[in-house]
């Protein structure tokens, strides 16, 4: 066999997990030691008033806003908005007054080779203190 078969997962088969920015996540796919190039793919849910500070990544990613309104930089974006973040990239401060859900895909950066990080970021017992966050990766 020269090609891999598709893999199917449904978010209803998973529980929400704590993310590093006090959001909750469902990562349907993510890198493992056995499969390090699998992208992070899943959902981010933010409660009203949540957000994150300016930070940077070496990997690339795409967001699709499913519900809610998100203030990124000086503009607000709502459902149906697709966001492409080339590698390397920064993410401006984000806030949401409404709360909302985003479908995301994070994948190894074609330019940098930087890989998305799963362990210790998205499957947490509790959110880290803001001063303990690594905002450079």
VOMARMI-779403 format. One record per residue (C-alpha): x, y, z. Coordinates in nm, 4 decimals. Example, Ala and Ser with C-alpha at 12.3 -4.5 7.8 and 13.67 -1.06 7.14 Angstrom:
# VOMARMI-779403
[node [1.2300; -0.4500; 0.7800]]
[node [1.3670; -0.1060; 0.7140]]
This chain:
# VOMARMI-779403
[node [0.0000; 0.0000; 0.0000]]
[node [0.1411; 0.3372; -0.0997]]
[node [-0.1314; 0.5611; 0.0432]]
[node [-0.2798; 0.6017; 0.3898]]
[node [-0.6503; 0.5567; 0.4536]]
[node [-0.8516; 0.8515; 0.5900]]
[node [-0.9059; 0.8703; 0.9653]]
[node [-1.2414; 0.9792; 1.1037]]
[node [-1.3160; 1.1378; 1.4403]]
[node [-1.6226; 1.3169; 1.5717]]
[node [-1.6052; 1.5864; 1.8434]]
[node [-1.9052; 1.4391; 2.0254]]
[node [-1.6861; 1.1375; 2.1084]]
[node [-1.4486; 1.3569; 2.3121]]
[node [-1.4609; 1.5604; 2.6309]]
[node [-1.3500; 1.9234; 2.6412]]
[node [-0.9998; 1.9717; 2.7869]]
[node [-0.8387; 2.2792; 2.9453]]
[node [-0.6145; 2.4876; 2.7164]]
[node [-0.3316; 2.7214; 2.8065]]
[node [-0.5299; 3.0447; 2.7587]]
[node [-0.8148; 2.9402; 2.9895]]
[node [-1.0096; 2.8111; 2.6941]]
[node [-1.1328; 2.4568; 2.6367]]
[node [-1.0271; 2.2376; 2.3482]]
[node [-1.1124; 1.9238; 2.1573]]
[node [-0.8078; 1.8112; 1.9596]]
[node [-0.9361; 1.5461; 1.7225]]
[node [-0.5880; 1.4958; 1.5795]]
[node [-0.2495; 1.5937; 1.7204]]
[node [0.1183; 1.4981; 1.6922]]
[node [0.2509; 1.2027; 1.8907]]
[node [0.6052; 1.0632; 1.9217]]
[node [0.5054; 0.7912; 1.6733]]
[node [0.3464; 1.0393; 1.4293]]
[node [0.5184; 1.3763; 1.4818]]
[node [0.3901; 1.5436; 1.1629]]
[node [0.0186; 1.4978; 1.2333]]
[node [-0.1352; 1.8468; 1.2590]]
[node [-0.3242; 1.9795; 1.5595]]
[node [-0.6864; 1.9814; 1.4422]]
[node [-0.9900; 2.0511; 1.6528]]
[node [-1.2005; 2.3110; 1.8253]]
[node [-1.1256; 2.5978; 2.0625]]
[node [-1.4054; 2.7343; 2.2780]]
[node [-1.3741; 3.0651; 2.4588]]
[node [-1.6113; 3.1869; 2.7300]]
[node [-1.7368; 3.5481; 2.7213]]
[node [-1.4566; 3.7801; 2.8325]]
[node [-1.1794; 3.5302; 2.7471]]
[node [-0.8843; 3.5852; 2.5181]]
[node [-0.5088; 3.5652; 2.4849]]
[node [-0.2097; 3.8026; 2.4775]]
[node [0.0130; 3.8820; 2.1801]]
[node [0.2215; 3.5702; 2.1094]]
[node [0.4235; 3.4009; 1.8339]]
[node [0.4414; 3.0625; 1.6571]]
[node [0.6856; 2.8989; 1.4157]]
[node [0.4162; 2.6703; 1.2709]]
[node [0.1350; 2.7690; 1.0343]]
[node [-0.2366; 2.7555; 1.1078]]
[node [-0.5862; 2.8212; 0.9815]]
[node [-0.8873; 2.9214; 1.1914]]
[node [-1.2549; 2.9150; 1.0922]]
[node [-1.4871; 3.1041; 1.3275]]
[node [-1.7992; 2.8950; 1.3840]]
[node [-1.9791; 3.1070; 1.6427]]
[node [-1.9179; 3.4222; 1.8440]]
[node [-1.7314; 3.7415; 1.7745]]
[node [-1.3557; 3.7833; 1.8256]]
[node [-1.1640; 4.1119; 1.8521]]
[node [-0.8201; 4.0590; 1.6949]]
[node [-0.6116; 4.3714; 1.6732]]
[node [-0.8411; 4.6613; 1.5872]]
[node [-1.1194; 4.4594; 1.4182]]
[node [-1.3963; 4.2213; 1.5178]]
[node [-1.4543; 3.9000; 1.3239]]
[node [-1.7564; 3.6721; 1.3358]]
[node [-1.8939; 3.3428; 1.2066]]
[node [-1.7756; 3.2397; 0.8630]]
[node [-1.4424; 3.4230; 0.8906]]
[node [-1.1414; 3.2213; 0.7763]]
[node [-0.8017; 3.3240; 0.9156]]
[node [-0.4710; 3.2066; 0.7618]]
[node [-0.1540; 3.2455; 0.9687]]
[node [0.1630; 3.1834; 0.7688]]
[node [0.4783; 3.0619; 0.9397]]
[node [0.6355; 3.2214; 1.1347]]
[node [0.3562; 3.4430; 1.2598]]
[node [0.2346; 3.6458; 1.5536]]
[node [-0.1166; 3.6475; 1.6896]]
[node [-0.2277; 3.9876; 1.8093]]
[node [-0.4098; 4.0124; 2.1403]]
[node [-0.7540; 3.8521; 2.1109]]
[node [-1.0646; 3.9122; 2.3219]]
[node [-1.4237; 3.7969; 2.2911]]
[node [-1.7176; 3.9586; 2.4654]]
[node [-1.9614; 3.6997; 2.3294]]
[node [-1.7540; 3.3851; 2.3687]]
[node [-1.7321; 3.1570; 2.0711]]
[node [-1.5964; 2.8498; 1.8975]]
[node [-1.3215; 2.8172; 1.6379]]
[node [-1.2254; 2.5220; 1.4179]]
[node [-0.8475; 2.5235; 1.3774]]
[node [-0.5706; 2.3404; 1.1929]]
[node [-0.2087; 2.3896; 1.3037]]
[node [0.0537; 2.2263; 1.0830]]
[node [0.4326; 2.2179; 1.0404]]
[node [0.5523; 2.5446; 0.8935]]
[node [0.6534; 2.5040; 0.5289]]
[node [0.9150; 2.7786; 0.5731]]
[node [1.0394; 2.7225; 0.9289]]
[node [0.9699; 2.3510; 0.9774]]
[node [0.8275; 2.4510; 1.3183]]
[node [0.5784; 2.1954; 1.4426]]
[node [0.2599; 2.2567; 1.6383]]
[node [0.2753; 2.1716; 2.0072]]
[node [0.0143; 1.9605; 2.1826]]
[node [0.1599; 1.8123; 2.5019]]
[node [0.1552; 2.0504; 2.7939]]
[node [-0.0529; 2.3098; 2.6106]]
[node [-0.3910; 2.1726; 2.5257]]
[node [-0.4576; 1.8776; 2.7531]]
[node [-0.4072; 2.0496; 3.0877]]
[node [-0.5476; 1.9826; 3.4321]]
[node [-0.5582; 2.3585; 3.4913]]
[node [-0.4612; 2.6703; 3.3000]]
[node [-0.1118; 2.8041; 3.3722]]
[node [-0.0577; 3.1365; 3.5418]]
[node [-0.0185; 3.4150; 3.2829]]
[node [0.3396; 3.4831; 3.3943]]
[node [0.4310; 3.1170; 3.3233]]
[node [0.3194; 3.1208; 2.9581]]
[node [0.5775; 3.0850; 2.6791]]
[node [0.4550; 3.3438; 2.4299]]
[node [0.7487; 3.2987; 2.1897]]
[node [0.6417; 2.9551; 2.0547]]
